[in-house]
Amino acid sequence: MTGKIRVMTFPGAHNLPLYLMDGIEIIYTKSRDEQIFSIVHDEVEVIHTSPDNLLLPDASDLIPFLPGTVGPLHLFKRHDNANTLETQTLGVDNPHSGFAMLAYRWLRIAHLPLPQVVEVGGTPQRFEALKSGRVDMAVMHMPFTQMCASLGFRSMGRIDEGYPTLCGAVKGVLADAPFVVAYRQQYEQALDTLSGPMGLEMAVRIFEQHLAFAHVPVPELAERMRLEVIAAGAVFHTESMQAVRELRNNG
């Protein structure tokens, strides 16, 4: 292919490595369906999305080729002294999403009843629903975890350990295409840069330019996200998708 590689991703701190890559055009969306439509119809070459988004029929021709992370996912509770879980509400992006399934799984493992599930949208919408009292619990990632903590909300626990929360995906027929190989190499180079002696300084600079959030210390956020994306690496293991399938099947 010629020209820049078009990449469609959700806005957020998880895009840290992408800002260090050359030859790509980042296109933001808040819609999973727009991502799938765009890549299927060759409007973009790469999407960064939640792995569970690839399990529906319209994404059957896509494969994950690169890992990623949205950072630690925590289940936040509005107040310690709120009503019992049976009468509470859990705010989710979609009742059948991967984030929601992880929350259900965590509650089962903790032997806690599943509260009433309320669909409220993406993480900013879940945060506002929790802040306003529309829901009692919700799944949060950075920087909203820090914002929840500043309001006195309590993390019930981290819910994503052992499960991928983000991946890069391409059309299966293009899995070995030169642009995919080059993309992975650039991503690896970005992780090497972030791992180096200037990695934190560079991450802070990127966050200040692209991802500054009110009431959240940028160095703290940049360091945590830097470590998370480095730990996620650049090799997507096929067994990760099996874990996602089992999560959905057991949801």
N, C-alpha and C positions, 0 to 999 in steps of 0.2 A: 504494500500500500504506500501511497505518497501523502505528504502532509502530516498534520498532527493526529495523534491517536485521540479519538473523542471518548471521554470517560464520563459516565453519568453516575453520580453518587448522591447520597443524602448529605446535607450540610452537617458539619460537626468536627470535633477534635480528632476523630478517627482518621481524618484525611491528612494528618500531619506528614506522612511520607510523600504524599502526592505533590505537596508544595515544593519538594526538593527534586522533582523529576522534570526533565526537559522533553520537549516534543509532544506534550499532551495538552489537550483542551478539557478543562474540568467544567462539566455541566451539572448544575444542581437540580434536584427534584425532591419532593416530599412524597412522591407517589411510587409505590412498588409497581403498579400497573403501567405507569409511564416508562419505567425502567425496562420492563420486559418488552413492551411494544417497540420501544426505540431500538433495542438491540436486535430484535427479531426482524425489524424492517430496515436494518442497516443505517439507522440514523446515528448510532454510536457503535464503537467497537468493543468497549469494555464497560461493565457495570460493577459497582461495589454495592453489595446488598446483603441482607440477612440470608443465610443458607436455606432457611425454611421457605423463602420466597421462590426457590428453584424447584420445589416439590409439586407444584401445581401443573396441570396439563399444558398451559400456555408457555411454560418454560422447559418443556421436555427436551428441547434441542440444545440447551445450555449446560455447560459444565463449570464447576468451580475450579480455578487453577491457582489461586493465591489466597492465603489466609489474611485475616484482619481482625480487628477488635474494636468495639465501641467503648472499651474500658470496663471496669468492674460494674456489673449489674447488681443493684441492691433493691430489695423489697422494703420500701419505707412505709412506716405507720405514722399516722398523724399525731396521735397522743398515746402515751403509755396507759392513761387511765380512761381510754375510750371504752365504748360498750364492748360486749363480748363479740368474738369474731362472727358468731352466727348472725348477728344483726348488722354487721359492717358491710361496706362495699369496697370492691377492689377495682380500681381504674386500670384498664388495659387499652392498648392501641387497637387490637382486634381480638376477639375471644379465641380465635384459632391461630394467632401468630406465635412465632417462636418465643418471644418475650413472655407472652401470656402462659404458654405451656411450661416455661421454666418456673414461673411463679406457682402454678398449680403443683408442679412436681415438688418444689421446695416445701409447700404447705403439707403435702402428703407425707414427705419424709419426716417433717417435724410433728406429724400426727395432729395437725390443726385442721379444722373444718374449712372448706372453701366458702368464702363470703359471697355475697351477691356480686356478680361480675357486671361492670358497667363499661361500655365502649366509649372512650373519650378522645382517642386520637394519639398523635405522636407524643414524644417526651415533653416538649413544651406545654402541650395541652394537658398531659397528665399532671405535670407540676402545678399548673394553674388550678386544675380540679382538686388536687390535694391541698393546695394553699387556701383555696376558698372554702374548703370543707364539703365540696360536692362528693368527694370520695374519701374513704378513711385510709386506704392503702393504695400504693402504686409502685410500679417498677421504674427505677431511675438509673441513669448513667451520668458520668461527668459531663458538664459541670453542675448538673442539677442535683447530684448527690451532695455536693458541697452547699448548694443553696438550701436544700432540705435541712441539712444539719444546722445551718445558721438560723433556721426558724425553729429549731428545737424538735424537729421530727426525728424519729428513731429508726435506724436501720435494723430490720429484723434479721438480716443476714445477706450474704452474697449468694446469688442464685445461679450464676453462669459457669461455675467451675466445672471443667470437663466438657463444655459445649462451646462450639464456635459461634460467635455472634455476628460475624461479618466475613464476607469472602469476595474476591474478584472473580468475575465469571465472563466467559466468552462463548460464542457458538462452538459446539463440539467439533464441527468440521474444520474449525480454524485453530484447534488446540495446539498444533505444532507449527503454526504460521510464524514467519520471522518476526512480525510485529509483537506477537505474544511472548516469544523468547526475549526480545529486546525489552519489552515492558517489565518482565520479571527481573531481568538483570538490572534495570534502572531502579526497581523497587528494592532489590537487594543492596544496591549501592547507597540508596537513601537510608536504609537501616544501618549500614556500616557508618555512614556519616553521623547519624544520630547516636551511635554507640561510641563515637570518638570523643576526644578531649573537649571539642567545641560543640558537642551534641546538645547539651542543655542550653547553652547560650543561643544556638541556632533555633532550637525549639521555642524558646521564649520570644525570640524576634519574630518568628512566624506567627505565633499566637497573638502577639501585640498587633501585627499587621492584619491578620485575617480573622482571629477568633477571640478577641477580647470580650469578656463577659463582665457585666456589672456585679460587684460584691463578691467576686471570686479572684483570689490572688493568682495572677497569671503564672508566675514561676512554679507555684505548687501544682497547678493544673498541667503545665507543660512537662514537668518532670514526671508526673504520674503517667501521663499519656505516652511520653517517650519510652518509659520502661515497659508499658503494656504492649506497644507495637513492636518493640524489639523482641520481647518474649514470644509474641505470636509468630515471628519469623516470616519466611517467604516460601514455605513449602506446605501446600494444602494436602493433608493426609486423607485418603479416600475413606478411611473408617470414620472420619468425622461426620460425613453425610449419613452414615448408617446410624450414628448416635442421634442425629437430628430426626431421621425417619422414625426411630423407636420412640423418641420423645413425642412426636406428633401422633403416632399410633396409640400411645398410652395416655394421651391427653384426654 
